[in-house]
Amino acid sequence: MTLLEAVEKARAERRTLSGGRDWGVGLEEAYRIQEALFPGPLKGYKLGLVSEAKQRQMGIAEPIFGRVHPGMLLERVVLEAFVQPRLEPEVAVVLKEDLPPGASVGEAYRAVGGYFLAVDVLDSVWEGYRFTLPEVVADNTSGGGFLLGRRRFSRLPQGSLRAYLNGEKVAEGPVEALGDPGRRLLWLAERVGGLRAGQVVFLGSPAQAVPLARGVLEVWGGGDVLLARVV
């Protein structure tokens, strides 16, 4: 069984697989598998492995990305829709202009229509989130669903992102750990052949992913809060 067939079957049967296998697949082929398994139309992209520590752990010198479909943007989270749901508090960018490959940092920032608090509802077919780099990329970089806040920030919120489940803080990290959003967008535009106006890019998380449970989810940052129900 190929990596494509394994991920496709596990997703269809909503079950996990043991990760850590050598499938004879490199990173670029893993992205082609991702595109085949999660085709368009696309609403945007998600970034992963944005910290240097995580990149070193996975033996890579750049982030990775996954694909966001319109149906992945959620109003509430239904746990049964996921295989292994976890959450990460994030910041997302919505573009107001196209961003072609080869653009400048200034053009990247001018393309930004706003910043929003967000949640990446991670999901993975790899048991316990233990996987190789090609395995996680082929599985859409563990992209399952996304929540987007309602308040638009004109610039990247400062301070920390904090996530609470039923009033208990479960994750926290500094926004500055996300890096320079303009340069992140330029890197992504080069990798995917350009970004389009109206697309949303989830910039990654400064906090560790934690298991998701039923109840009320809050993400605080920049003096605002994103609220969602998990059922």
N, C-alpha and C positions, 0 to 999 in steps of 0.2 A: 504494500500500500504506500502511495506517495504521501508527501506532506499535505498537498492540496486535498487529496481524498480523505486523509485522516481528520483534518480540521473540519471539512465539509460534513463528514459523517457524525462527528462529535457534536457539532452545532445542531444538526438535524435531530439527533437523538437526545440532546440536552444532557450530555454526560461528559465526564472528564477523562483526560488521557494522562499517562505518565510522561513527563517531559524529560529533556536532557539527552535526547537521542540525536545521533548524527544522521541526518536525512540526505546528506550529499547535496545540500542546497546552500548557496551563498546568500548574502544580504539582498543583492539586486533581484535574484530569482524569488526570494521571499516577498519582495514588494510586488512582483508580478503575480504571485499567488494571491496576495492580499487583494489586488485589483480584480482578479478573477472571481474571488469569493465574495467581495463586497463592492460590486460595480456601482456606477452612477445611476441616477443623477446625484451629485454631491451637494450638500449644504455647506461643507467646509472640511476642516482637518483638525486633528488633535496632535499635540506634541507629547513625546514621552522621553524619559531619560535626559531631562534638561540639566541636571546637576553633573558636575565633573566626576563626583564620587560614584554616581550610578553608571556613568559612561565607562569609567575605569573598571568597574565591577563586571560589566558586560563586554569589555574589550573593544570599545568603540570610542571615537574621538568627536562625535557629533550626536545630536539628538536623533530620535526616530519619529516617525509620524504614522498616524492612522487616518482613516476616512470616516467622515461624518455624513450620514444620510439624513434627509428631512425627518424621517420617522424616528430617528434617535433623539430628537429634541423633545423632551418630556415635560409635562405639567406636574405629574406625580410619578412616583416610582412603584411599580408592581414587582415585588421580589420574585414571584414565580416566573417572570419573563426572563430571568437570568440564571446562568449556571452556577457562578460563584461571585455574587455581587459584593463589591467593595466600593468605598467612596474615597475621593480625593477632592479637597477644596481647591479651586482654581480661579484664575482670571481669564476671561475670553475677550477677544477683539472681534468687532464686526467691521467689515470693510465698506467704505462708501465709494471707493474707486478701484478699478483694476490695478493689479501690481504685477507687471511683466517681469520675466527674468532679466537680470542686468540692470535693474533700477538702482537708484541711490538710496542711502539711508533717509535722506530728506523726503524722497518720494514715498518711501514706505510709511513714514509718519503721516504724510499728507493723505495717504490712502485710508488711514484709520478713521472710522466714523464714531467710535466710542469703545470704552472698556466696560466690562460687566463682571460682577461676581458670578461664579459658575461652580458646578459640581460635575466631575467626571465619574459616572457610575461605571466603574470598571467591571469587566467580565472576561473570563478566560476559560478555555477548555483544558488548560494545563493544570493538573492537580496541584493545589497549594501554591499556585503562581510560581512554580519552579519550571523554568524553561530556558532554552538557548535563545540567542538573538534571532536566528531565522524563525524559530517557533513562535516567538511573541509577535514578530512583524507579520508573519503569515496570518496570524489570528487577529489581525487589525489592531495590533498594539494594545490589546486588551480593551478596546473600545466597545462599550455596551450601550450606554445611554448618557444623556447630558441634560443638565438643568442650567438655565440661563436666568440671571437676575433681571429685574425690571428697570433698575436705575442705571442710567448711562453716566459714566465718568468721562470727563474730557481728557484725562491723563491716567496713567497707571496708578491705582490706589497705593498709598504708602502704608508702612507698618506691617502688621501680621494678618494672615488669614487664619480664622479659627472655626472649626467645625464642631457642632454639638448634636448629639442624638438624645432626644428626650431630656434635655437640660444638662447632660453630662458632656464635658469637653472630651473629644476623642482624637482630635488632630489639630496641630498648629504649626505654622512655619512663616518665615519672613518673605514678603512679596519680592524683595530685592534678589532673592535666590532664583527667581525666574529669568534673570538676565535682562538684556536689552531687547525689548519687544520689537523694535524696528529691525534689528539685525536678525532676530528670530524669523520675522516675516520674510526678509530677503533670502535667508537660507532656504526656507520652505518654498518660496516662489521659484528658486533655482531648481529645487529637487522635483517639483511637480509640474513644471512648465508654465508657471504663472498662476496668480490668484485672481478671483473675480469679485467685482462689487457685489455686496450682499452676502458674501460668504463669511462664516464665522470660524475663527481659529482659536482653539483652546490651548493656552500657553504652557500647560503643564502645572504641576503642583509643587509647592515648597515643603509639603508635609508627606509623611508616610501614608500609604493607603491603609484603610481599616475596614473590617467587615461591616456591612450594612445590615440594619435591623429595622423592624417595623416601628413606626412612631413619627415624631416630628423631627425633621432635619433642619438645622440652622447653619448658615455660613455667614460669619461676620467679617467685615473688612472695609476700610475706608469710611467708617462711620455709618455703614449701611448693613442690611441683613437680607440674605436670601432665605426664604422659608419654603419648605416643601413637605408633603406628607408621603410617608413610605408605608405601603400596605401589602 
